[in-house]
Amino acid sequence: MPHSFKPTVEQRAVVDAVLGGGDLKVKAYAGAGKTSTLRLIADHLAGKRGSYLAFNKEIAEHARRGFPSNVSARTVHSLAYGSVAPALTARLNVPGEAPHELAARFGLGPIQVPTITGKTVEVAPFEIGRMVADGLGRFCRSAQLRPEASHIPVDEKVHEKAADWLRESLLPYVVRLWNESIDPRGRSAIAPDVYLKVWAQTDPRIDADFILFDEAQDSDGVMLAVLGLQRHAQIIYVGDPYQQIYEWRGAVNAMAQIDAPERALTESFRFGPMVAALASRILGLLDERTPIRGQDSIGSILVDDHNVSPPVDAILCRKNVTAIWQLAAGVEAGYKPAIRMNPAEIVAFADGADQLLAGRRAFRPTAFSLFETWKDAQSFARSAVGRDLLPIVRIVDECGTGYLRELARRVTPAADADYVISTVHRAKGLQWKRVKVANDFRFKSVDGRLMLDEDELRLLYVAVTRAQHVLDISELREDLIRLFNSRR
């Protein structure tokens, strides 16, 4: 049944372009009615078979309830799961191999490498096994036909030349793990990305007349390659290139790679003109000339005064360690905060710190993996390159690891909490009436000008566009003024 809302001029332009035939790329800014536009497209293509594809199962299930019957809503992985040999997917249930066991089976021992701090450290078998396994995962999500050295992630604390050498050295083992994974007689565990890659390499055909590809900016190279094969179907790619924030897992900026005519949804229905103006300033730093527009009917304000502390519904942070610090601050102030993080992740920092304090290596969490002692962690956290780690180091130094464990027990369920704390990554797709953005962004000075790298600017854009009515940027005020002035 068609939806009764009145489409905007931009939404009508998107529908008209779809009805004109051919693939289409829709650049949809934050809160710009992307879902309603996709449903509008589906309504206008009611006589055709449609496929809505998402990466997240929850999003796909929500779409299944909202789209007309001519559209099937599925995750990308579910398409692949039903198309590969059952013997392969059965290996999803096999117990996984620990990273150090993988390294031992491949005959990989510890390796000495220099770090950016000038100190040489030992990369232990556990870490090496994890790099090989993660390298396979990145390959499976890429468009490449075989594993490459660039797929292997190396800790950012390792010196650049040593990191390149390490990738080249481990590449044969990633190839070996891939060959084991696809061996028809194989019995070892596989990750879901393996069967996705196997499916992609069969040149699959998606049975649909049109494909609605949601959150296209987060697409992996492997899925773009699969969609490139679907010449029988009309493909509508929808996404926001400025919400592509998954470089750390090897994602590509897919919207820039999609070769199709483009239409834009620039009018946000989430917030008013003041939030839109700030978001547009950030987009301008990313060389985007088209501003995002807010709703005059929505009252939104910016709070940039440290002395004003309005109530909030969410505090957004760039890093997990900052979120834990904000949790501690909230608990100490007598609030009942929730946090979008498994309490086990907080305990892992306590366990890792205890290992380092005892003079033993810690391999979890990964932030501690290249330190040999707690003193190493302290020194790194107080350096310019390691300041991301400082909040957790301060908590351990000032309160002890037992405090972290107690903090994990004092997390309040979201339904009963005064407010929620989240990283920006985990807040993507969400919105709150009142949002505060913590300042743990990687601002840097270049020739006397304050700068943010593009990936940091995109994170900042996602953060500020989560707010509907109140956006507290008081912690960012001075840095934002310098940042915007640096481009004049």
C-alpha positions, 0 to 999 in steps of 0.5 A: 500500500503506498505511503501517504506522506508528501514527497519533497522535491528532492525525493520526487527527483530521485523517483523520476530518475529511477523511473527513467531507468538505469542505475542510480546513486543517491547521496543522502545526508544525515536524517534526510529521509533515506528510508522513506525515499527507498519505500517510495521507490518500491511503491513506484516499482510495484510491478517488478521484483525488488531486493533490498540489501543491508549489512545488518540483520536488524536493519534488514528485518526492520525493512522487511516489515516496512517494504511492500510485498514485491521487495524481499529484504535480506542481508548480504551474507544471507544471500551468500549463505543459501548459495554455497555448499552446505559443507562450507557453512557447516564449518561456521559451527566448528570451534575456532582456532586461537591466534597463538595456535594458528601461529604455532601450526604455521611455525610462526615464532615471535618477531622483533620489530621497531616501534614509532617510539624508537623502542624494539618490541617482540610481536608475540605468536598470539599477535602474529596469528591474529594478523594472519586471521585478520588479513584473511578477513580483509581479503574476503571483504575486498574485490581482489582475487587473491590475498595481498600484503595490504590486507594484513593489518599491523598495529599503528605503533609499529614503524612504517618500514617494519610494518611493510616488511611484516606484511610481506613476510606474513602474506604467504601464511594468509594465502595458506589460510585462505586455501585451507578455508576453501578446501572442500575437504577442510574441517577447520572453522571459518568466518562468515566472510569466507563463504561471502567471498566464495559466493562472490567468486562464483559470479552470482546472479541476484534474482531481482529486477531492481536492487535497493542497496542501503548504507552503500558508503559502508560497502566492501569491495567484494559486494561492489564487485558482485553488484557490478555483475548484476547487469540484468537489474537496476541498482539504486545505491543509497548512502552518505559518503561522509558517514563512511567511518570503517577504515579500520576494518579495511572498508573502501569509500564505496560511494566514490567508486560507484559509477552511476548518475547521482541525485541528492537528499540534502534536507534533514528531518532530524534537526534545525538550522543551527545543527545543520549549519555546523554540519555544513561547516564540517562538510565544507572542510571535506570539500563538499559544496552542497550544504545540509539543510535543517527544518525551521520547525525544529528548534535546535540549539548549540551549547558552546559554553563550559559553564553551561551544563544542560541535561543530555540523553547521550554523550558521544566519544571517538574512542572506547577508552574515552567512553569508559572515562565518561562512564566513571565520571558519570558514576562518580557524579551520582548519575546512572549512565548506560554505555553502548559497550559490553561490560566484558570489554571494560573488564578486558582493560582491567585484565590486560593492565593486571598482566602488564603490572605483573610484568607479563605481556597482554594480548587483549585488549589489542590496545595493550598488545605491543606493551611489555610492561605497564610502564611502557603503556604509561609512557606511550599514553603520555606521548603525542601519538599515544594520547588516545590511551591516556584516559584508561591509564589514568583510571588504572593509575589513580583508582586501580584495576579493581575500580574498572571491574566495579565500574563494569558492574555498575553499568545501568541498563539503557531503559533505566539510565539517566543517559547513554554513553557511546562511541561515534561508531556505535551511535551510527544510525541513531539519534537523541534529543540532547547530545554532548560530543566529547573532545577526543578527536585527533586535532593536529597542528600543521604549519601553525594551522589546526587540522583534522584528517578526513576520517576524523572529520567524517567521525565529527560529522556523524557525531554532531548529526546525532542530535535533534534539539540540543547539541553540546560542543562546549569541549570542542569550541576552541578547537572548532574555532581554530579549525574553521579559521584555518581554512579562511 
